[in-house]
Amino acid sequence: MGTKKDWSALLDAAVAAKATDLHLLPERQPHLRTPAGRLEPLGESALSGEEIEKIARHLFGKERLERQPERGVLTLGFRHGEGCMARVSAASTRGQRSLSVRLRYDRLPTLETLNVPAVVTERLLTASHGLIVVAGPHGSGKTTTLYALLDWLNRERTLHICTIEDPIHYELSPGKSLVQQREVGIDAPDVASGIAAAIEQDLDVLLVGEVRELEALSAALHAAQTGHLVLMQLHAESGRDALVRLVEAAPESMHPLIRRALGESLLGVTSQRLIPKVGGGRVSALEVLVADDALKQAVQAGGDLSGLGDSSSVTLRESVDALHAAGQIDDAWAEQARGWGC
């Protein structure tokens, strides 16, 4: 196997199919995740464990790859061709290497295309400081929404924007704003250090790709409290679940401090799901929880968040109903989506 050439050919085929993911497992055919969300084989030939190992060594290098078993997973981001960013993750299955590739295409969809309610631009993205959380289950499109929000800020406002990413998912084009995109492991040793450096450089807007450590969460909340607009991604089933998860990410002894910081800085939370679209592809249904005084007080007190939020908030059910009324999703999917805690 000509490793570099064949690996490039696999990526080319995935990009040509507009796939969102490419999966390489030993003794299986490569598989694509199609734009409609289906897994489909790519070609007829299976890849051996040795072939996948060669690809992994080509990408990560032998020395770095040896650290994968103790870490569980290694990730690497890079540009493929003119219009695609790839994020490769290396893991193991039954003692052999497996690779999964998430593909992001340079042309970010607009907020209108993503069905992001107008309240997000009217109430959240126009704020001078505070915290906006972009939440959703795995594979729900929240990363695309997160970067589309940032791209709107880049195009519509004159700001100094800094991202702390692990790895970089999209490269933002020049707009009205100044944008610095920093990758953990290259431009900063960790997320918390990257945030601290950004704050020292006349920062207006901070994007944190994902918060995995308490130090990073504390640094992001501190930035939101000290005059910066912070956008953060989080895996969660709903907006209210995201707020609970942020608190529970800290040791119990620190919950009061996290609740206070969150209550003081919160602007709002978006949460979304992807639904098969009539005619092909998928469309996003978005919940938007806009923070009001009652919600902030409940967050700080650790109380029940059910039913709270500004009157301009949009429920997931309302978003699903709007998609159904517009003919974008069919009756069966609309009925199923209404049961997703809407």
C-alpha positions in Angstrom: 0.0 0.0 0.0 1.4 3.4 -1.0 0.3 4.9 2.3 0.4 8.6 1.6 -1.2 8.2 -1.9 -3.9 5.8 -0.8 -4.8 7.8 2.3 -5.2 10.9 0.2 -7.4 9.0 -2.2 -9.6 7.9 0.6 -10.0 11.5 1.8 -10.7 12.6 -1.8 -13.5 10.1 -2.1 -15.0 11.1 1.2 -14.9 14.8 0.2 -16.4 14.1 -3.2 -19.3 12.4 -1.4 -19.7 15.4 0.9 -19.3 12.9 3.8 -19.2 14.2 7.4 -17.1 11.3 8.7 -14.8 8.6 7.4 -14.2 5.4 9.5 -11.3 3.0 9.1 -11.6 -0.3 11.1 -9.3 -3.3 10.7 -10.6 -6.0 8.3 -13.6 -3.8 7.3 -14.2 -1.7 4.3 -13.8 2.0 4.9 -17.2 3.6 5.7 -18.6 7.1 5.2 -21.3 9.0 7.1 -23.4 10.5 4.3 -25.0 14.0 4.5 -28.2 12.2 5.3 -26.6 10.6 8.3 -26.3 7.0 6.9 -23.2 4.8 7.2 -22.2 3.5 3.8 -19.2 1.4 2.6 -16.6 3.1 0.5 -15.3 0.6 -2.2 -15.3 -3.1 -1.9 -11.8 -3.8 -0.3 -11.3 -4.2 3.4 -8.3 -2.6 5.1 -6.0 -4.7 7.2 -4.9 -3.7 10.6 -1.4 -3.3 9.2 -2.6 -0.9 6.5 -4.4 1.3 9.1 -1.4 1.2 11.4 0.8 2.6 8.5 -1.7 5.4 7.9 -1.8 6.2 11.6 2.1 6.4 11.7 2.1 8.6 8.6 -0.3 11.0 10.3 0.8 11.0 13.9 4.4 9.7 13.8 5.6 6.6 15.6 6.6 8.4 18.9 3.3 10.2 19.4 1.3 7.1 18.4 2.9 5.1 21.1 1.2 7.3 23.7 -2.3 6.5 22.3 -3.0 3.4 24.5 -2.4 5.4 27.7 -4.4 8.4 26.6 -7.2 6.4 24.9 -7.4 8.6 21.9 -5.2 11.0 19.9 -6.5 13.8 17.7 -5.0 15.7 14.8 -6.4 18.5 12.7 -5.2 19.5 9.2 -6.4 21.0 5.9 -7.1 18.6 3.0 -7.1 20.4 -0.4 -8.7 23.8 -0.8 -12.0 23.4 0.9 -11.9 20.9 3.7 -10.6 20.7 7.3 -10.1 17.2 8.7 -9.9 16.1 12.3 -8.5 12.6 12.7 -8.9 10.6 15.9 -6.8 7.5 16.5 -8.0 4.8 19.0 -7.8 1.0 19.4 -10.2 -1.9 18.9 -9.2 -5.3 20.1 -5.6 -4.4 20.2 -5.5 -2.9 16.7 -5.6 0.7 15.5 -8.8 2.4 14.3 -9.1 5.8 12.7 -12.1 8.2 12.5 -12.1 11.4 10.5 -14.5 14.3 11.0 -14.7 16.4 7.8 -15.6 20.1 7.9 -16.1 22.1 4.7 -14.9 25.7 4.5 -18.2 27.3 3.4 -20.0 27.7 6.7 -23.7 27.8 6.4 -25.5 31.0 7.4 -27.5 31.2 10.6 -30.7 31.4 8.5 -29.7 28.2 6.7 -29.2 26.5 10.1 -32.6 27.8 11.3 -31.1 29.7 14.2 -33.9 31.8 15.6 -33.5 35.6 15.2 -33.4 36.1 19.0 -29.8 34.7 18.9 -28.6 37.6 16.9 -30.9 40.2 18.4 -30.3 39.4 22.0 -27.2 37.2 22.5 -24.7 38.0 19.8 -25.1 41.8 20.2 -24.1 41.6 23.9 -20.8 43.1 25.0 -20.0 40.4 27.5 -21.4 37.2 29.0 -21.6 33.5 28.3 -23.3 31.7 25.4 -23.4 27.9 25.5 -24.0 25.9 22.3 -25.2 22.4 23.3 -26.6 19.3 21.8 -26.0 15.5 21.7 -23.0 14.0 19.8 -23.5 14.4 16.0 -26.2 17.1 16.3 -24.4 19.7 14.3 -23.6 22.0 17.3 -19.9 22.5 16.2 -21.2 23.9 12.9 -23.6 26.2 14.7 -20.9 27.3 17.1 -18.7 28.4 14.3 -21.6 29.9 12.3 -22.3 32.2 15.4 -18.6 33.2 15.4 -18.6 33.8 11.7 -21.7 36.1 12.1 -19.8 38.1 14.7 -16.7 38.2 12.4 -18.8 39.6 9.5 -21.2 41.9 11.4 -19.1 43.4 14.2 -15.7 44.9 14.6 -14.1 42.9 17.4 -10.9 41.2 18.5 -11.8 37.5 18.4 -9.7 34.6 19.8 -10.5 30.9 19.6 -8.9 28.1 21.7 -9.5 24.9 19.8 -8.4 21.2 20.1 -8.0 20.9 17.1 -9.1 23.7 14.8 -12.4 22.7 13.0 -12.9 25.6 10.6 -10.6 28.4 9.3 -12.5 31.7 9.5 -12.2 34.0 6.5 -11.2 37.7 7.1 -14.2 39.9 8.0 -14.8 43.1 10.0 -13.1 41.6 13.0 -9.5 40.6 13.8 -9.5 36.8 14.4 -6.8 34.7 16.0 -7.3 30.9 16.0 -5.1 29.0 18.4 -4.7 25.3 18.6 -4.0 23.4 21.8 -0.6 21.8 21.6 0.7 24.2 19.0 -0.3 27.7 20.1 -1.1 27.0 23.7 -0.2 24.1 26.1 -3.8 23.7 27.3 -7.2 25.5 27.1 -6.8 27.4 30.4 -3.4 28.8 29.4 -4.8 29.8 26.0 -7.7 31.7 27.6 -5.3 33.5 30.0 -3.1 34.6 27.0 -6.1 35.8 25.0 -7.4 37.9 27.9 -3.9 39.6 28.0 -4.3 40.8 24.4 -7.3 43.2 24.4 -9.8 40.4 23.8 -13.5 41.1 22.9 -14.8 37.6 22.0 -13.5 34.2 23.1 -14.5 30.8 21.6 -13.7 27.7 23.5 -14.2 24.6 21.3 -14.9 22.3 24.2 -14.3 22.4 28.0 -12.9 19.2 29.5 -11.1 20.3 32.6 -12.1 22.3 35.6 -9.3 24.8 35.0 -10.6 25.6 31.5 -14.2 25.9 32.8 -13.1 28.3 35.6 -11.0 30.4 33.1 -13.9 30.6 30.6 -16.4 31.7 33.3 -13.9 34.3 34.6 -13.5 35.7 31.0 -17.3 36.0 30.7 -17.5 37.8 34.1 -14.7 40.3 33.3 -16.1 42.0 30.2 -15.7 39.4 27.4 -18.2 37.6 25.2 -17.6 33.9 25.5 -19.0 31.1 23.3 -18.6 27.6 24.6 -19.6 24.2 23.2 -21.0 21.4 25.5 -22.4 17.9 25.0 -25.9 18.0 26.5 -29.4 16.9 25.7 -31.1 20.3 26.3 -30.3 23.8 27.3 -31.2 23.2 31.0 -29.3 20.0 31.0 -26.3 21.9 29.8 -26.5 24.3 32.7 -26.7 21.4 35.2 -23.7 19.7 33.5 -21.5 22.8 33.7 -22.0 22.9 37.5 -21.5 19.1 37.9 -18.2 19.3 36.0 -16.7 20.7 39.2 -16.2 19.0 42.5 -19.2 19.3 44.8 -17.3 21.7 47.1 -17.0 24.1 44.2 -20.6 24.0 43.0 -21.6 27.3 44.8 -18.7 29.1 43.1 -19.6 27.7 39.7 -23.3 28.4 40.1 -22.5 32.0 41.1 -20.2 32.6 38.2 -22.7 30.9 35.8 -25.6 32.9 37.1 -23.8 36.2 36.8 -22.5 35.7 33.3 -25.1 33.6 31.5 -26.7 35.1 28.4 -28.3 32.1 26.9 -28.0 28.5 25.7 -28.8 26.9 22.3 -29.5 23.2 22.0 -30.2 21.3 18.8 -31.0 18.1 17.0 -30.7 17.0 13.4 -33.8 15.7 11.6 -34.0 14.0 8.1 -35.2 16.6 5.7 -37.8 16.1 3.0 -35.9 15.8 -0.3 -32.7 14.6 1.4 -30.1 15.8 3.8 -30.8 16.9 7.4 -32.1 20.0 9.0 -31.5 21.4 12.5 -34.2 22.0 15.1 -33.0 24.6 17.7 -34.0 25.4 21.2 -32.9 28.8 22.5 -33.0 29.4 26.2 -32.5 33.2 26.9 -31.5 33.9 30.5 -33.6 36.2 32.5 -33.3 37.2 36.2 -35.5 34.2 37.4 -33.3 31.7 35.5 -30.1 33.3 36.7 -31.3 33.2 40.3 -32.4 29.6 40.0 -29.0 28.7 38.6 -27.2 30.4 41.5 -29.5 28.7 44.0 -29.2 25.3 42.4 -33.0 25.2 42.0 -35.3 23.7 39.4 -34.8 25.2 36.0 -38.0 23.8 34.4 -40.1 26.4 32.7 -37.7 29.2 33.3 -36.2 31.6 30.7 -37.0 34.9 29.0 -40.3 35.1 27.0 -38.3 35.4 23.8 -36.9 31.8 24.4 -37.7 29.2 21.7 -38.5 25.6 22.7 -37.3 22.6 20.7 -41.0 21.7 20.1 -41.7 25.2 18.6 -38.7 24.8 16.3 -39.9 21.3 15.2 -43.5 22.6 14.6 -42.1 25.5 12.5 -40.0 23.0 10.4 -43.1 20.8 9.9 -45.3 23.7 9.0 -42.7 24.8 6.4 -42.7 21.3 4.8 -39.1 20.7 5.7 -39.7 17.5 7.8 -42.5 14.9 7.3 -45.3 13.9 9.6 -43.5 10.9 11.1 -40.3 12.7 12.0 -42.2 15.7 13.3 -44.1 13.4 15.7 -41.0 11.6 16.8 -39.1 14.8 17.3 -41.9 16.3 19.5 -41.1 13.5 22.0 -37.4 14.5 22.4 -38.1 16.4 25.6 -39.6 19.3 23.7 
